Amino acid sequence: MEGQCPQFAQLYIHNTESERQNRHAVMPLLDPTTLDQLLTMMYNINPYVKMFKMARDMMAIEGAPTDFKLRLITF
């Protein structure tokens, strides 16, 4: 949301250069080593991470629309 810091799934798309620091800011009591291990695990096994990364890459293309939506549908 405009004017608010990204949280949760938004962190895969917004300001990914500072993803670990942003996630630690959301969960300050979590040990940084544990956070790194959790992030590595999520990147390796969570199928939604790939979709969020694809959305981020699409937003980075110059001239690409920035008002698209990512829908997660389960069957």
C-alpha distances in whole Angstrom, upper triangle without the diagonal:
4,6,6,8,7,10,12,12,9,12,14,13,11,14,16,19,18,17,20,19,15,16,19,17,15,19,21,24,24,27,26,29,28,24,26,28,25,23,26,27,24,24,28,27,24,24,20,20,22,20,16,19,20,16,16,19,19,16,18,21,22,22,20,17,14,13,14,13,15,17,19,22,25,28
4,6,8,9,12,15,15,12,14,17,14,12,14,17,19,18,18,21,20,16,18,21,18,17,21,23,26,26,29,28,31,30,26,28,30,28,25,28,30,26,26,30,30,27,27,23,22,24,22,19,20,21,18,17,20,20,16,18,21,21,21,19,17,14,13,15,15,17,20,22,25,28,32
4,7,9,12,16,17,13,15,18,16,13,14,17,19,17,18,20,18,15,17,19,16,16,19,21,24,25,27,26,29,29,25,27,30,27,25,29,30,27,27,31,31,28,29,25,24,26,24,21,22,24,20,19,22,22,19,20,23,23,23,22,20,17,17,19,19,21,23,25,28,31,34
4,6,9,13,14,11,12,15,14,11,13,16,18,16,15,17,16,12,14,16,13,12,16,17,21,21,24,23,26,26,22,24,26,24,22,26,27,24,25,28,29,26,26,23,22,24,23,19,21,23,20,18,22,22,19,20,24,24,25,23,21,18,17,19,18,19,21,23,26,29,32
4,6,10,12,9,9,13,12,9,10,13,14,12,12,14,12,8,10,12,10,9,13,14,18,18,21,19,23,22,19,20,23,21,19,22,24,21,22,25,26,23,24,21,19,22,21,17,18,21,18,16,20,21,18,19,23,24,25,23,22,18,18,20,19,19,21,22,26,28,32
4,7,8,5,6,9,9,7,9,11,13,11,10,12,12,8,9,12,10,9,12,15,18,18,20,19,21,21,17,18,21,18,16,20,21,18,18,22,22,19,20,17,16,18,17,13,15,17,15,13,17,18,16,17,21,22,23,21,20,16,16,17,16,16,18,19,22,24,28
4,6,5,6,9,10,9,11,12,15,13,10,12,12,8,7,10,9,7,10,13,16,15,18,17,19,18,15,17,19,16,14,18,18,15,17,20,20,17,19,16,14,17,17,13,15,18,16,15,19,20,18,19,23,25,26,24,22,19,19,19,17,16,17,17,21,22,26
4,5,6,8,10,11,13,12,15,14,11,12,13,10,8,11,11,8,10,14,16,14,17,16,18,16,13,15,16,13,12,15,15,12,14,17,17,14,15,12,11,15,14,11,14,17,15,14,18,19,18,20,23,26,27,24,23,20,19,19,16,15,16,15,18,19,23
4,5,6,8,9,12,11,15,14,11,13,15,12,10,14,14,12,14,17,19,17,20,19,20,18,15,16,17,14,12,15,15,11,12,16,15,12,13,9,8,12,11,8,10,13,11,11,15,16,15,17,20,23,24,21,20,17,17,15,13,11,12,12,15,17,20
4,5,5,6,9,10,13,13,10,13,14,10,10,14,14,12,14,17,20,19,21,20,22,20,17,18,19,17,14,17,18,14,15,18,18,15,15,12,11,13,12,8,10,13,11,10,14,15,13,15,18,20,21,19,17,14,14,14,12,11,13,14,17,19,23
4,5,5,7,7,10,9,6,9,10,7,7,11,11,10,13,15,18,16,18,16,18,17,14,14,16,14,11,14,16,13,13,16,17,15,16,13,10,13,13,9,10,13,12,10,13,15,14,15,18,21,22,20,20,16,17,17,15,14,16,16,20,22,25
4,6,8,6,10,10,7,10,12,10,10,14,15,13,15,18,20,18,20,18,19,18,14,14,16,14,10,13,14,11,10,14,15,12,13,10,7,9,9,6,6,10,9,7,11,13,12,13,16,19,21,18,18,16,17,16,14,12,15,15,18,20,23
4,7,6,10,11,9,13,14,12,12,16,16,15,18,20,23,21,23,21,22,21,18,18,20,17,14,16,18,15,13,17,18,15,15,12,10,11,10,6,7,9,7,5,8,10,9,10,13,16,17,15,15,12,13,13,12,11,14,15,19,21,25
4,6,9,9,8,12,12,10,11,15,14,14,17,19,22,21,22,20,22,22,18,18,21,19,16,18,20,17,16,20,21,18,19,15,13,15,14,10,10,12,10,8,11,12,10,11,14,16,18,16,16,12,14,14,14,14,17,18,22,24,28
4,5,6,7,10,10,8,11,14,13,14,17,18,21,20,21,18,21,21,17,17,20,19,15,18,20,18,16,20,22,20,21,18,15,16,16,13,12,14,13,10,12,14,12,11,15,17,19,18,18,15,17,18,18,18,21,22,25,27,31
4,5,5,8,10,9,10,13,14,14,16,18,21,19,20,17,18,19,15,14,17,16,12,14,17,15,13,17,19,17,18,16,12,14,14,11,10,13,12,9,11,14,12,12,15,17,20,18,19,17,19,19,18,17,20,21,24,26,30
4,6,8,9,9,12,13,14,16,18,18,21,20,20,16,18,19,16,14,17,17,14,15,18,17,15,18,21,20,21,19,16,17,18,15,13,16,15,12,13,16,15,13,17,18,21,20,22,19,22,22,22,21,24,24,28,30,33
4,6,5,6,9,10,11,12,14,15,18,17,17,14,16,17,13,13,16,16,13,15,18,17,16,19,21,20,22,20,16,18,19,16,15,18,17,14,16,19,17,16,20,21,24,23,24,21,23,23,23,22,25,25,28,30,34
4,6,5,6,8,10,11,12,14,16,15,15,12,14,15,11,10,14,13,10,12,15,13,12,16,18,17,18,16,13,15,16,13,12,16,16,13,15,18,17,16,20,22,24,23,23,20,22,22,21,20,22,22,25,27,30
4,5,5,6,9,10,10,11,14,11,12,8,11,11,8,7,11,11,8,11,14,13,13,16,18,17,19,18,15,17,19,16,15,19,19,16,18,22,20,20,24,26,28,27,27,24,26,25,24,23,25,24,27,28,32
4,5,5,6,9,10,10,13,12,12,9,12,13,10,10,14,14,12,15,17,16,16,20,22,20,23,21,18,20,22,18,18,21,21,18,20,23,22,21,25,26,29,28,28,25,26,26,26,24,26,26,30,31,34
4,5,5,6,9,10,13,12,14,12,15,15,11,12,16,14,12,15,18,16,16,20,21,19,21,19,16,19,20,16,16,20,19,16,19,21,19,19,23,25,27,25,25,22,23,23,22,21,23,23,27,28,32
4,5,5,6,8,11,10,11,10,12,12,8,10,13,11,10,13,15,13,14,17,18,17,19,17,15,18,19,15,16,20,19,17,20,22,21,21,25,27,29,27,27,23,24,24,22,21,22,22,25,26,30
4,5,5,5,8,7,9,7,11,11,8,10,13,12,11,14,16,15,17,20,21,20,22,21,18,21,22,19,19,23,23,20,23,26,24,24,28,30,32,30,30,27,28,28,26,25,26,25,29,29,33
4,6,5,9,10,12,11,14,14,11,14,17,15,14,18,19,18,19,23,24,22,24,22,20,23,24,20,21,24,23,21,24,26,24,24,28,30,32,30,29,26,27,27,26,25,26,26,29,30,34
4,6,9,9,12,12,15,14,11,14,16,14,14,18,18,17,18,22,22,20,22,20,18,22,22,19,20,23,22,20,23,25,24,24,28,30,31,29,28,25,25,25,24,22,24,23,26,27,31
4,6,6,9,10,13,11,9,12,14,12,13,16,17,16,18,21,21,20,23,21,19,23,23,20,21,25,24,22,26,28,26,27,31,33,34,32,32,28,28,28,26,25,26,25,28,28,31
4,6,8,9,12,12,10,13,15,14,15,18,19,19,21,23,24,23,26,24,22,26,26,23,24,28,27,25,28,30,29,29,33,35,36,35,34,31,31,31,29,28,29,28,31,32,35
4,6,9,12,11,10,14,15,14,16,19,19,19,22,24,24,23,27,25,24,27,28,25,26,30,29,28,31,33,32,32,36,38,40,38,37,34,34,34,32,30,31,30,32,32,36
4,6,9,7,7,10,11,11,12,15,16,16,18,20,21,20,24,23,21,24,26,23,24,27,27,26,28,31,30,30,34,36,38,36,36,33,33,33,30,28,29,28,30,30,33
4,6,5,6,9,10,11,12,14,15,16,18,20,21,21,25,24,22,25,27,25,25,29,29,27,29,32,31,31,35,37,40,38,38,34,35,35,33,31,32,30,33,32,35
4,5,5,6,9,10,10,12,14,15,16,18,20,20,23,23,20,23,25,23,22,26,26,24,26,30,29,28,32,34,37,35,35,32,33,33,31,29,30,29,32,32,35
4,5,5,6,9,10,11,12,14,15,17,19,19,23,23,20,23,25,23,23,26,27,25,27,30,30,29,33,35,38,36,37,34,35,34,33,30,31,30,32,32,35
4,5,5,6,9,10,11,12,14,15,16,17,21,21,19,22,24,22,22,26,26,25,27,30,30,30,33,36,38,36,36,33,34,33,31,29,29,27,30,29,32
4,5,5,6,9,10,10,12,14,15,15,19,18,16,19,21,19,19,23,23,21,24,27,26,26,30,32,35,32,33,30,31,30,28,25,26,25,27,27,30
4,5,5,6,9,10,11,12,14,15,18,18,15,18,20,18,18,21,22,21,22,26,25,25,28,31,34,32,32,29,31,30,28,26,27,25,28,28,31
4,5,5,6,9,10,11,12,14,17,18,15,18,21,19,19,22,24,22,24,27,27,27,30,33,36,33,34,31,33,31,29,26,27,25,27,27,30
4,5,5,6,9,10,11,11,15,15,13,16,18,17,17,20,21,20,22,25,25,26,29,32,34,32,32,29,30,28,26,23,24,22,24,24,26
4,5,5,6,9,10,10,13,13,10,13,15,14,14,17,18,17,19,22,22,22,25,28,31,28,28,26,27,26,24,21,22,20,23,23,26
4,5,5,6,9,10,13,14,11,13,16,15,14,18,19,18,19,23,23,23,26,29,32,29,30,28,29,27,26,23,24,22,24,24,27
4,5,5,6,8,11,13,11,13,16,15,15,18,20,20,21,24,25,25,28,31,33,31,31,29,30,28,26,22,23,20,22,22,24
4,5,5,5,9,9,7,10,13,12,12,15,17,17,18,21,22,22,25,28,30,27,28,25,26,24,22,19,19,17,19,19,21
4,6,6,8,9,6,8,11,11,10,13,15,14,16,18,20,20,22,26,28,25,26,24,25,23,21,18,19,17,20,20,22
4,6,8,11,9,9,13,14,13,15,18,18,18,21,23,23,25,28,31,28,29,27,28,26,24,20,21,19,21,20,22
4,6,9,9,10,13,14,14,16,18,19,20,22,24,24,26,30,32,29,29,27,28,25,23,19,19,17,18,17,19
4,5,6,8,10,11,12,14,15,16,18,20,21,22,24,28,29,26,26,24,25,22,20,16,16,13,15,14,17
4,5,6,7,9,11,12,13,15,16,18,19,21,23,26,27,24,24,23,23,20,18,14,14,11,12,12,14
4,5,5,6,9,10,11,12,14,15,17,19,21,24,25,22,21,20,20,17,14,11,11,8,11,11,14
4,5,5,6,9,10,10,12,14,15,17,19,22,24,21,21,19,20,17,15,12,13,11,14,15,18
4,5,5,6,9,10,10,12,14,15,17,21,22,19,20,18,19,17,15,12,13,12,15,16,18
4,5,5,6,9,10,11,12,14,16,19,20,17,17,16,16,13,12,8,10,9,12,14,17
4,5,5,6,9,10,11,13,15,18,19,16,16,14,15,12,11,8,10,10,14,16,19
4,5,5,6,9,10,11,13,16,18,15,16,15,16,14,13,11,14,14,17,19,22
4,5,5,6,9,10,11,15,16,13,14,13,15,12,12,10,13,13,16,18,21
4,5,5,6,9,10,14,14,11,11,10,11,9,9,7,11,12,15,18,21
4,5,5,6,9,12,14,11,12,10,12,11,11,10,14,15,19,21,24
4,5,5,7,10,12,10,12,11,14,13,14,13,16,17,20,23,26
4,5,6,9,10,7,8,9,11,10,11,11,15,17,20,22,25
4,6,8,9,6,7,6,9,9,11,12,15,18,21,24,27
4,6,9,8,10,9,12,13,15,15,19,21,24,27,30
4,6,5,9,10,13,13,16,16,20,22,25,28,31
4,6,9,10,14,14,18,19,22,25,28,31,34
4,6,9,12,13,16,18,22,25,27,31,33
4,6,9,10,13,15,18,21,24,27,30
4,6,7,10,13,16,19,22,25,28
4,6,9,11,15,18,21,24,28
4,7,10,13,16,19,23,26
4,7,10,13,16,19,22
4,6,10,12,16,19
4,7,10,13,16
4,6,10,13
4,7,10
4,7
4
